[in-house]
Amino acid sequence: MARYALGRVGQALIVIWLAYTVVFLSVQLLPSDPVTIFLSADAAPDPAVVAAMQAQYGYDQPLIVQYLGQLAGLFVGDFGYALSAGQTVVERIGGVIGSTLELAGWAFVFAVVLSFVLVSVASLVKVRWVRAVLEALPPLFSSVPVFWVGLIALQVLSFQLGVMSIFPDGSFLSLTVPVVLLGAYVSAPIAQVLFKAIEQTYAQPFVDVLRAKGASETRIFFAHILKNSVAPAFTVMAMAVGALLAGSVITETVFSRSGLGQIVLQGVTAQDIPLVQGLVLITATAFVVFNLIVDLLHPLLDPRVLKAHPAAAGRTR
Amino acid sequence: MALGIVEDVVAHQPGPTAGPAAGPHDANDLEPARARRRRRVDWALLLSGLPLLLILGFAFFPGVFTSQDPLNGIATQVMQGPSGEHWFGTDHLGRDVFARVVYGTSQTFLTAGLAVLVGLVVGSALGLASATLGRWVDPVIMRLIDVLLAIPSFLIALIIVTASEPGPISLGIGVGIGSIATFARLTRTEVMRIRALDYVEAAHLNGGNAWSVARRHVVPNAAGQILSLLVVDFGVAILAISSLGFLGFGAPPPTPEWGLIIAEGRQYLGAAWWMTTLPGLVIVLTVVLLGIFGRCVQKQLRF
């Protein structure tokens, strides 16, 4: 176990380091440096200002110094300066992340609950068409643009029924509606994986043995099938971080919430590369950490992981 | 994205469910599976394929489907609801919304096509190299794929768009880079699965060298699954591109583009529901149909 855990932690660190390197290198491929690109958003930047800003933020130093300096910064949580905000990236993001975490956190909880409810009902209901409808829902959820459903919800609830304000006012609906929409979108891959895993578990011989022994279908499902099928779902849940972030950005824009969405819009329109780069690195780190947690919990859920292939376990992602 | 991952995660679970899924030709069916399928009409394939053909027609011959002008509005017909003359109503400038959707199809499809092309070419090349060259190449490429997976494709697109100017080309390339990982992993899995089959070994024993076996046996057989991913990924790309277009990172106005059309309608949400609802419906329909069509293609081409 200790060896497996150490291996997974090492792999996670390597991925974060590589992600940083890839982002750093791709920024170097640009025709000029972040400061020049940022200032070129204005008409004709003053060369003296460009040079002064380059010196201030360290973009005039040799590449290797920049690379190692920024890398060292990552370990102490320093992601550089947001050019368009006059703040460090961490300050800029830290200022609004609470609102995004509130939305994304509840949406994630809702997504998990929704996918388990969907799958449980679909597996236990004997009516064929009900089951077919429930199974068709997740692919539908992942095909419907979040911004479109959001706009329709605003239209109906705010303009026609008048029960929700257009701007977030802290009321129950102004948080619930975005949470439900984002959650439904995020639940799609989780539910799809659960459906598939449960189908495969039902095909195993032990289910026939249980039926022959007289266990009820409800008992078989909750005590045996579900228990043997959740492991893949946990893996997808960790991967939902990306969908949660992208979905949050869009949901926040639609519902005029403050949060990372604002930062993204600001960063891209102002061509503020350090800000977007910082956002990418923070998200990548969050993604890797979540996956690491799931990988470390995986052997507890399914001890076969350790036995099967200790080295290749990383491939399950 | 989601669909590809679903396949992958389940297939990689250790335990009795692992290993290639038992093929359709297991027990006593002596008739080749392909012949059996050929006799049955796949209604889902047909019912999803025909409307898609229609939407594809929008992209190539927009003039056939609408006689209205997508760019120049009629000042006397501002913000009118859907009618026989204007199926999707008109917008704040008196432009026909249906015409904008029809003419916007090619913009959205071209950007999505660029994205899929980038994902397919780079992804399958990486996957093929990873599966065939083995040794140190495989772990290096797989770690690279891990990195691509660790950065949400949405953010990859954003960083590309930030670094270059916002616009359809940078958007398409950005979204495409985000889908490289999915293509690479599917190609690698498929190539490895096919290379382990008996007939490939037989081809080797018959004296075929690595290149000719790959070209004549492995690649054609792996192509089917990759093709179906292509269809599904096209839908995913449309979704991503219209979302980013909605945020304003795609084609600049007044170009008709699906996401942009909805973003323009957002200002008139209370007054003109048709400006957002109906174009969105076309996006949903297209993506859902592509998803169904892709899965049908996958079923047809699996062997």
Interface residues (C-beta under 8 A of the other chain):
Chain A: Q11 I14 V15 I16 L18 A19 V22 V23 S26 V27 L30 I37 P139 L140 S142 S143 V144 P145 V146 F147 W148 L151 I152 L154 Q155 S158 F159 A188 P189 Q192 V193 K196 A197 Q200 T201 Q204 A231 P232 T235 V236 M239 V241 G242 A243 L245 A246 V249 I250 T253 V254 V264 L265 G267 V268 T269 Q271 D272 I273 V276 Q277 L279 V280 T283 A284 F287 V288 N291 D302 R304 V305 A308 H309 A313 R315 T316 R317
Chain B: A2 L3 I5 V6 V9 V10 H12 Q13 P14 G15 P16 T17 M142 R143 L144 D146 V147 L149 A150 I151 P152 S153 F154 L155 I156 L158 I159 V161 T162 A163 S164 P166 G235 L239 S242 S243 F246 L247 G248 F249 G259 I262 G265 R266 L269 G270 W273 T276 T277 G280 I283 V284 V287 V288 G291
